């Protein structure tokens, strides 16, 4: 994470509902002086979705959009409790003897699974390249509020720069109950100021 602070990149966020693309935004991202990620919308982006219907249809559409935005914010807030993983929570799962390690892809990838990481019945999975000593992917299976049927999944695939620095290349957040997918692709990484 520390190495990524010296980079800037383009983030493309695509929201799909029922498999149909509803919106797409692009931001230029970088870390500010305070170390927090800053996002600046790219110029020339068209407005989302065109004109809204008027009257009662318009109000219903706006209400549905607001509900969906709230759902996305809740889901994103929840997964931020998993990513980056909290070393104390990982240790607590390990101390219970619940952590498992699985060999994938003929020993070129290992998967560490941490069940009930944050909530009963959830799971945090971390894929590691033991040869390169780096994380290649992270997956989360959890649920909103206290409803285990409202499943939220997160899959993060990491890319690697030539210097060995890993970065989140593709992130997919899925809300099963809403048939919602949020795809975040990070590309165009370059050193800030270059």
C-alpha positions as CSV (number, residue, x, y, z in Angstrom):
1,X,0.0,0.0,0.0
2,X,2.8,2.4,0.8
3,X,4.4,1.9,-2.7
4,X,1.0,2.6,-4.3
5,X,0.9,6.1,-2.8
6,X,3.4,7.3,-5.3
7,X,1.2,6.3,-8.3
8,X,-1.8,7.7,-10.0
9,X,-4.3,5.7,-12.1
10,X,-7.6,5.6,-13.9
11,X,-10.6,4.0,-12.1
12,X,-13.5,2.8,-14.2
13,X,-16.7,2.0,-12.2
14,X,-19.4,0.1,-14.0
15,X,-22.8,-0.6,-12.3
16,X,-24.9,-3.4,-13.7
17,X,-28.5,-4.3,-12.5
18,X,-29.9,-7.6,-13.7
19,X,-26.9,-7.9,-16.1
20,X,-27.8,-4.6,-17.8
21,X,-25.3,-1.7,-17.5
22,X,-26.9,1.2,-15.7
23,X,-23.9,3.6,-15.4
24,X,-20.2,4.0,-15.9
25,X,-17.9,6.6,-14.4
26,X,-14.1,7.2,-14.7
27,X,-12.0,9.0,-12.1
28,X,-8.3,9.9,-12.0
29,X,-7.1,8.6,-8.6
30,X,-4.1,9.4,-6.5
31,X,-3.1,9.6,-2.8
32,X,-3.3,13.1,-1.3
33,X,-0.9,14.6,1.1
34,X,-2.9,13.2,4.0
35,X,-2.4,9.6,2.5
36,X,-6.1,9.3,1.6
37,X,-7.2,8.3,-1.9
38,X,-8.4,11.3,-3.9
39,X,-10.8,10.9,-7.0
40,X,-11.3,13.5,-9.7
41,X,-14.0,12.7,-12.3
42,X,-12.5,12.7,-15.8
43,X,-13.6,15.6,-18.1
44,X,-16.0,15.0,-20.9
45,X,-18.1,12.2,-19.2
46,X,-21.7,12.2,-20.4
47,X,-24.5,12.5,-17.9
48,X,-25.8,9.1,-16.6
49,X,-28.9,7.7,-18.2
50,X,-30.1,10.8,-20.1
51,X,-33.4,12.5,-19.0
52,X,-35.5,11.0,-16.2
53,X,-39.2,10.5,-16.8
54,X,-41.5,13.2,-15.4
55,X,-44.3,12.9,-12.9
56,X,-45.0,9.8,-10.8
57,X,-42.7,7.6,-13.0
58,X,-39.9,10.0,-12.5
59,X,-40.4,10.0,-8.7
60,X,-40.5,6.2,-8.6
61,X,-37.3,6.0,-10.8
62,X,-35.6,8.5,-8.5
63,X,-36.7,6.6,-5.4
64,X,-35.4,3.3,-6.9
65,X,-32.1,5.0,-7.8
66,X,-31.7,6.4,-4.2
67,X,-32.5,2.9,-2.7
68,X,-29.8,1.3,-5.0
69,X,-27.2,4.0,-4.1
70,X,-27.9,3.4,-0.4
71,X,-27.6,-0.3,-0.9
72,X,-24.2,0.1,-2.7
73,X,-23.0,2.4,0.1
74,X,-23.9,-0.1,2.7
75,X,-22.2,-2.9,0.8
76,X,-19.1,-0.9,0.2
77,X,-19.0,0.1,3.9
78,X,-19.3,-3.5,4.9
79,X,-16.5,-4.8,2.6
80,X,-14.2,-2.0,3.9
81,X,-14.2,-3.9,7.2
82,X,-12.6,-6.8,5.4
83,X,-10.2,-5.0,3.1
84,X,-7.4,-4.6,4.1
85,X,-7.6,-7.5,6.5
86,X,-7.2,-6.7,10.2
87,X,-4.2,-8.7,11.6
88,X,-5.9,-9.1,15.0
89,X,-9.0,-10.6,13.4
90,X,-6.9,-12.9,11.3
91,X,-5.0,-14.0,14.4
92,X,-8.3,-14.6,16.3
93,X,-9.6,-16.9,13.6
94,X,-6.2,-18.7,13.5
95,X,-6.2,-19.0,17.4
96,X,-9.6,-20.7,17.2
97,X,-8.1,-23.3,14.8
98,X,-10.6,-22.3,12.1
99,X,-8.1,-21.1,9.4
100,X,-7.5,-23.5,6.5
101,X,-4.8,-23.5,3.8
102,X,-5.4,-25.1,0.4
103,X,-3.0,-25.7,-2.4
104,X,-4.4,-24.4,-5.8
105,X,-2.9,-24.6,-9.3
106,X,-0.3,-27.3,-8.7
107,X,1.4,-25.4,-5.9
108,X,1.7,-22.1,-7.7
109,X,-1.0,-20.6,-5.6
110,X,-2.1,-21.1,-2.0
111,X,-5.5,-20.1,-0.5
112,X,-5.9,-19.1,3.1
113,X,-9.5,-19.2,4.3
114,X,-10.6,-17.4,7.4
115,X,-14.2,-18.4,8.2
116,X,-16.4,-16.3,10.5
117,X,-13.8,-13.5,10.2
118,X,-16.2,-10.7,11.1
119,X,-19.7,-12.3,11.3
120,X,-20.8,-15.9,11.9
121,X,-21.0,-17.7,8.5
122,X,-18.9,-15.2,6.5
123,X,-15.5,-15.9,5.0
124,X,-12.3,-14.1,4.0
125,X,-10.2,-15.9,1.4
126,X,-6.7,-14.8,0.5
127,X,-4.8,-16.2,-2.5
128,X,-1.0,-16.1,-2.4
129,X,1.8,-16.8,-4.8
130,X,4.3,-18.6,-2.5
131,X,7.1,-18.3,-5.1
132,X,6.7,-14.5,-5.5
133,X,5.6,-14.0,-1.9
134,X,2.7,-11.8,-2.9
135,X,-1.1,-11.7,-2.7
136,X,-2.8,-12.5,-6.1
137,X,-6.4,-12.3,-5.0
138,X,-8.8,-11.6,-2.1
139,X,-12.5,-12.8,-1.8
140,X,-15.1,-12.0,0.7
141,X,-18.4,-13.7,1.2
142,X,-20.6,-11.9,3.8
143,X,-24.1,-10.5,4.3
144,X,-25.8,-7.2,5.1
145,X,-27.2,-6.4,8.5
146,X,-28.4,-9.6,10.2
147,X,-29.8,-11.4,7.2
148,X,-27.5,-14.2,6.0
149,X,-29.8,-14.4,2.9
150,X,-28.7,-10.9,1.7
151,X,-25.3,-12.2,0.4
152,X,-22.6,-9.8,-0.6
153,X,-19.5,-11.0,-2.4
154,X,-16.3,-9.2,-3.2
155,X,-13.5,-10.5,-5.5
156,X,-10.3,-8.6,-5.9
157,X,-7.7,-9.7,-8.6
158,X,-4.3,-8.1,-8.2
159,X,-1.8,-7.1,-10.9
160,X,1.9,-6.6,-10.4
161,X,4.2,-3.9,-11.6
162,X,7.7,-4.7,-12.9
163,X,9.2,-3.7,-9.5
164,X,7.0,-6.3,-7.8
165,X,4.4,-3.9,-6.3
166,X,0.9,-5.4,-6.3
167,X,-2.1,-3.4,-7.0
168,X,-5.9,-4.1,-7.1
169,X,-6.5,-4.4,-10.9
170,X,-10.1,-5.6,-10.9
171,X,-12.7,-5.5,-8.1
172,X,-16.2,-7.0,-8.4
173,X,-18.8,-6.4,-5.7
174,X,-22.0,-8.4,-6.1
175,X,-25.3,-8.0,-4.2
176,X,-27.2,-11.2,-4.9
177,X,-30.6,-10.0,-3.5
178,X,-30.6,-7.0,-5.7
179,X,-29.0,-8.7,-8.8
180,X,-26.4,-5.9,-8.6
181,X,-22.8,-6.0,-9.8
182,X,-20.3,-3.1,-9.3
183,X,-17.1,-3.6,-11.4
184,X,-14.1,-1.4,-10.6
185,X,-11.1,-1.6,-13.0
186,X,-7.9,0.2,-12.2
187,X,-5.6,0.9,-15.1
188,X,-3.1,3.3,-16.5
189,X,-0.9,3.3,-13.4
190,X,2.0,5.7,-13.5
191,X,4.2,7.4,-11.0
192,X,2.7,10.7,-9.8
193,X,4.1,13.7,-11.5
194,X,5.4,11.8,-14.6
